[in-house]
Amino acid sequence: MMLYLDLFSGISGDMTLGALIDLGVPLEWLEQQLKSVLSGFSLRSEIVFRHHLRAVNLFVAVEDNTASRTYMDIREIICRADLSESVKKNSLAAFERIARAESTIHGKEIETVHFHEIGGIDSLVDIIGSFLGVEYLGIKTIVSSKVPLGTGFVDCAHGRIPVPVPATLAILAGIPVTGSDATTEIVTPTGAAIVATLAGSFGPMPEIKISRIGYGAGKRETHSRLPNLLRMVLGEALPLSDKAQTTDILVKPGSSLQGETVFVVKTNVDDMNPEILGFVMELLLENKALDVSFTPIHMKKNRPGTKMEVICHGKDLERLSRLILTQTTAIGLRYHECERVVLERTVVTRQTRLGKVLVKKVRDPDDRVRYLPEYEVCKKIALEADLPLKDVYSRIIAELNPLDSARGRIYKMDTGDAKAR
């Protein structure tokens, strides 16, 4: 299932939960799940109408919300909770975004950051409950509109501060935002953390076969021409544009071709020590980049430079963008969504004369299976056996792909030499 977050009037924790309940998440089930993690609260909802649009207004009644928790306190609560791994992972990620924002703003170590409003039970309910609701509905892909921001001032534990509040802005770094006519806060730090964690991409509504629509009501008077509502659209994803339709033509049922949506991130640098590039490439690949490439280019004033191109999934776009901007001298990035087709592959272990090796098992479009050795495995064997790396590759490929060898080249397995047939 795909979910589109239509943030025409912003997002907060209670708006998110209200919309999810409107989509079909049972209030009683949600409260029961949350009470296995927290205590001292109850949930209540009511139907309201904003500009004649029906919505769910959610209330979290808290017995005592005066506790100030540290980031480590919240981590402990979530880690020991009886929750699925995906709900734990997303909840931890959301609170980490808030903690990092607060630590930067207040100049403190992340472990010592104290949450005041956000550390209360209602915020824990909002964040953990949102991810429970997404899991309940079986949502796999989430796309969000640009995030609109209000103006004005709000009073908090630190005093009077401008809107958008600093924590919200820090959490939304790297995410498309836009202005609005609201004269108060319409995106809370909790709401910002939820959308930043959930959404894999941002932009217009994708092509989707709608099954349900949910509205969650906000509680503030925003003085906007728009109703203070969060709209969620749930349904099945349809092919995206001509590229996706082309992918559908290529990817047939039972085919070894697999289609997927990825992001391509690019930047150019001409003022950085080139020795650092190798380190950056390794770091990006360790952080789930699908591919990283460098291309020599000439930039303004005929300076030699390097074009960096990174391919990644949407959920990794923010993290990898931050890495590039932190680890290189780049001051900006370009990125776009695109479709790609890949061959079906799995990583398996195979026994060879050189021992057990980790290889990619790839199924070609003609259903022929071939095995491709992993570089690090071949490197280790080459060093331990004192063999040329190219010979290790040749031996493994020839032994695991005998039909390929018979068609093209004959390999002498005792020496690793090869000669043309």
QUIVENPE-V690189 format. One record per backbone hydrogen bond with DSSP energy under -1.0 kcal/mol. CO is the residue of the C=O (numbers start at 0). NH is the residue of the N-H. If there is no record, write none. Layout:
co->{CO & CO}
nh->{NH & NH}
//
This chain:
co->{0 & 0 & 1 & 2 & 3 & 4 & 4 & 5 & 5 & 6 & 10 & 11 & 12 & 13 & 14 & 15 & 16 & 17 & 18 & 19 & 25 & 26 & 27 & 28 & 29 & 30 & 33 & 33 & 39 & 41 & 43 & 45 & 47 & 49 & 52 & 54 & 55 & 56 & 58 & 60 & 68 & 69 & 70 & 71 & 72 & 73 & 74 & 75 & 80 & 83 & 84 & 85 & 86 & 87 & 88 & 89 & 90 & 91 & 92 & 93 & 94 & 95 & 96 & 97 & 98 & 99 & 100 & 101 & 102 & 108 & 112 & 114 & 116 & 119 & 120 & 121 & 122 & 123 & 124 & 125 & 126 & 127 & 128 & 129 & 130 & 131 & 132 & 133 & 134 & 140 & 141 & 142 & 143 & 146 & 151 & 153 & 155 & 158 & 160 & 164 & 165 & 166 & 167 & 169 & 171 & 175 & 177 & 185 & 187 & 188 & 189 & 190 & 191 & 192 & 193 & 194 & 200 & 206 & 208 & 211 & 213 & 214 & 215 & 221 & 226 & 227 & 229 & 230 & 231 & 232 & 233 & 233 & 234 & 235 & 239 & 240 & 241 & 242 & 243 & 244 & 245 & 246 & 251 & 255 & 257 & 259 & 261 & 262 & 263 & 264 & 265 & 266 & 268 & 272 & 275 & 276 & 277 & 278 & 279 & 280 & 281 & 282 & 283 & 284 & 290 & 292 & 294 & 296 & 298 & 299 & 302 & 304 & 305 & 306 & 307 & 308 & 309 & 310 & 310 & 311 & 312 & 313 & 315 & 316 & 317 & 318 & 319 & 320 & 321 & 322 & 323 & 333 & 335 & 337 & 339 & 341 & 343 & 345 & 347 & 349 & 351 & 354 & 356 & 357 & 358 & 359 & 360 & 361 & 363 & 367 & 369 & 371 & 373 & 374 & 375 & 376 & 377 & 378 & 379 & 380 & 381 & 387 & 388 & 389 & 390 & 391 & 392 & 393 & 394 & 395 & 396 & 400 & 401 & 402 & 403 & 409 & 411 & 416 & 418}
nh->{139 & 140 & 234 & 142 & 232 & 6 & 144 & 7 & 230 & 9 & 187 & 15 & 16 & 17 & 18 & 19 & 20 & 21 & 22 & 24 & 29 & 30 & 31 & 32 & 33 & 34 & 36 & 37 & 62 & 60 & 58 & 56 & 54 & 52 & 49 & 47 & 216 & 45 & 43 & 41 & 114 & 73 & 74 & 75 & 76 & 77 & 78 & 79 & 82 & 87 & 88 & 89 & 90 & 91 & 92 & 93 & 94 & 95 & 96 & 97 & 98 & 99 & 100 & 101 & 102 & 103 & 104 & 105 & 107 & 111 & 70 & 68 & 119 & 123 & 124 & 125 & 126 & 127 & 128 & 129 & 130 & 131 & 132 & 133 & 134 & 135 & 136 & 138 & 137 & 2 & 199 & 4 & 202 & 177 & 162 & 160 & 158 & 155 & 153 & 168 & 169 & 170 & 171 & 172 & 174 & 146 & 148 & 10 & 191 & 192 & 193 & 194 & 195 & 196 & 197 & 198 & 143 & 237 & 235 & 233 & 231 & 55 & 229 & 182 & 228 & 217 & 215 & 5 & 213 & 3 & 210 & 211 & 1 & 208 & 243 & 244 & 245 & 246 & 247 & 248 & 249 & 250 & 254 & 343 & 341 & 339 & 337 & 311 & 335 & 309 & 333 & 307 & 305 & 275 & 279 & 280 & 281 & 282 & 283 & 284 & 285 & 286 & 288 & 287 & 310 & 308 & 306 & 304 & 301 & 302 & 298 & 296 & 268 & 294 & 266 & 292 & 264 & 289 & 290 & 262 & 315 & 316 & 319 & 320 & 321 & 322 & 323 & 324 & 325 & 326 & 327 & 265 & 263 & 261 & 259 & 257 & 362 & 360 & 358 & 356 & 354 & 351 & 349 & 373 & 347 & 371 & 345 & 369 & 366 & 363 & 361 & 359 & 377 & 378 & 379 & 380 & 381 & 382 & 383 & 384 & 386 & 391 & 392 & 393 & 394 & 395 & 396 & 397 & 398 & 399 & 400 & 404 & 405 & 406 & 407 & 418 & 415 & 411 & 409}
//
